[in-house]
Amino acid sequence: MDHTIFCSSTVVGNSIYTLLTVSSLSILEFDFTLESLAIIEMPSDAPELSLYQDRWQFLIAPADAVGGLTFLFLSGFTARLWKRRINSDGGAGWVLENTVDLSEFLPLRLAVNKRPPRILGFVEEDNAMLLCSEDDSFMIQVGSMRYKKITRTLPRCPLHPFTCFYPASNIYSMTLLLEK
């Protein structure tokens, strides 16, 4: 059994969040403005997470432009998505947003495969998770749960996907700059 744990990190507002895996799973928050540390407990209705099991995967990501955190938990073919929001009183709490049986909408050959999909990463700009099976890689939009097959060539290791763009008017100047 491989005991290496991929600890995802993300920035929301003025804070950076990372998974803390000491004796149990929690989230460490560092607020850049206040220069303070805080520990955030996992959702109370999350399954008991043993650090020495290899049957589940997880990651944290921004919830949306408003702020807050997303906690994605994948066990077998079941994905659970919690969001942590701060209410008007300043208190924060986790809410289970979605539970999805991935075998219901991913291709049948993936569903009957011996190994469930693995989390490769999270595309914050598109609010989408990247998953891979033994044969294929998929991007799943978290809100709509629509999926798209990407490729068969993604590596089987954690990724840090990103989105980039440039204005159409600058294509020519970028080309000239690259040719120098």
C-alpha positions in Angstrom: 0.0 0.0 0.0 1.3 3.4 -0.9 1.1 5.9 2.0 1.9 9.0 0.0 -0.8 11.5 0.3 -1.3 14.3 -2.2 -2.1 17.5 -0.2 -3.8 20.0 -2.4 -3.6 23.7 -1.5 -5.6 26.7 -2.7 -5.8 30.5 -2.2 -9.2 32.1 -1.4 -9.3 35.8 -0.7 -6.3 36.7 1.6 -5.8 33.1 2.8 -4.0 30.0 1.7 -5.5 26.7 2.6 -3.7 23.3 2.6 -4.7 19.9 3.8 -3.1 18.9 7.1 -2.5 15.2 7.6 -0.9 14.7 11.0 -3.1 12.2 13.0 -6.3 13.1 11.3 -7.4 15.1 8.3 -8.0 18.8 8.7 -7.3 22.0 6.8 -4.7 24.6 7.8 -5.5 28.2 6.9 -2.9 31.0 6.8 -4.4 34.5 6.6 -1.9 36.8 4.9 -3.6 40.0 6.1 -3.9 39.0 9.8 -0.7 36.9 9.7 -2.6 34.1 11.6 -3.0 30.4 11.4 -6.2 28.4 12.0 -7.2 24.8 11.8 -10.5 24.0 10.1 -12.1 20.6 10.9 -13.5 18.4 8.1 -17.2 18.3 7.5 -18.9 16.4 10.4 -20.8 14.2 8.0 -17.7 13.3 6.0 -16.7 9.6 6.2 -14.1 8.7 8.9 -10.9 9.3 7.1 -8.0 6.9 8.0 -4.7 8.2 6.6 -3.6 4.6 5.9 -6.4 3.7 3.5 -5.9 3.9 -0.2 -9.5 3.6 -1.1 -10.3 7.3 -1.1 -9.0 10.6 -2.4 -9.7 14.2 -1.6 -8.8 17.8 -2.5 -9.7 21.4 -1.6 -10.4 24.2 -4.0 -12.1 27.6 -4.0 -15.9 27.4 -3.9 -16.5 30.2 -6.3 -15.9 33.9 -6.9 -17.8 34.8 -3.7 -15.3 32.9 -1.5 -15.4 29.9 0.6 -13.9 26.4 0.2 -14.8 23.3 -1.7 -13.9 19.9 -0.2 -14.1 17.0 -2.8 -14.0 13.5 -1.5 -13.9 10.5 -3.8 -14.4 7.0 -2.5 -14.7 4.3 -5.2 -17.2 5.6 -7.7 -18.9 8.0 -5.3 -17.9 11.7 -5.3 -19.1 14.0 -2.5 -18.8 17.7 -2.6 -19.0 20.0 0.4 -18.8 23.8 0.4 -17.8 25.9 3.4 -19.3 29.3 3.6 -19.1 32.2 6.1 -22.6 33.4 7.2 -23.6 37.0 8.0 -22.7 36.4 11.7 -19.1 35.6 10.8 -19.5 31.9 11.6 -18.5 29.2 9.0 -19.9 25.8 8.3 -19.8 22.9 5.8 -22.8 22.1 3.6 -23.0 18.9 1.5 -23.7 20.3 -1.9 -23.7 17.1 -4.1 -23.2 13.4 -4.0 -22.7 11.7 -7.3 -22.4 8.1 -8.4 -19.8 8.5 -11.1 -20.6 5.0 -12.6 -24.1 6.4 -13.6 -22.8 8.8 -16.2 -19.2 7.9 -17.1 -18.7 5.4 -19.9 -19.8 1.9 -19.0 -16.4 0.4 -19.5 -15.1 2.7 -16.8 -17.9 1.7 -14.5 -17.2 -2.0 -14.8 -13.5 -1.5 -14.6 -11.9 -3.0 -11.5 -10.3 0.3 -10.4 -12.4 3.4 -9.7 -11.3 6.7 -11.2 -8.5 8.8 -9.6 -8.5 12.6 -9.0 -5.7 14.2 -11.0 -6.5 17.8 -10.2 -9.0 20.6 -10.1 -9.4 23.5 -12.6 -10.4 26.4 -10.4 -11.3 28.7 -13.2 -13.8 26.2 -14.7 -14.9 24.6 -11.3 -14.0 21.2 -12.8 -12.2 18.2 -11.6 -9.9 16.0 -13.6 -10.2 12.3 -13.2 -8.5 9.4 -14.8 -9.2 5.7 -15.2 -6.9 3.0 -16.5 -7.8 3.9 -20.1 -9.1 7.5 -20.2 -9.0 10.9 -18.6 -12.1 13.1 -18.0 -13.0 16.6 -16.9 -16.2 16.9 -14.9 -17.9 20.3 -14.3 -18.8 20.2 -10.6 -21.9 22.4 -10.9 -23.6 20.7 -13.8 -21.8 17.3 -13.4 -21.3 17.3 -17.2 -18.2 15.4 -18.3 -15.9 15.4 -21.3 -13.3 12.9 -22.3 -9.9 14.6 -22.5 -7.2 12.2 -23.6 -5.5 9.0 -22.9 -2.1 10.5 -22.3 -2.4 12.4 -19.0 0.1 11.3 -16.4 -1.1 9.3 -13.4 0.1 11.9 -10.8 -1.4 15.0 -9.2 -1.6 17.9 -11.6 -2.0 21.7 -11.1 -4.1 22.6 -14.2 -4.7 26.2 -15.1 -6.4 28.2 -17.8 -4.8 31.0 -19.8 -5.9 33.3 -22.5 -4.7 36.3 -24.4 -6.5 39.1 -26.4 -6.9 38.3 -30.1 -5.3 41.7 -31.0 -2.0 40.7 -29.5 -1.4 37.4 -31.4 0.7 39.0 -34.1 2.9 41.0 -31.6 3.4 37.8 -29.5 4.5 35.9 -32.6 7.0 38.6 -33.5 8.3 38.7 -30.0 8.8 34.9 -30.0 10.7 35.0 -33.3 13.4 37.4 -32.1 
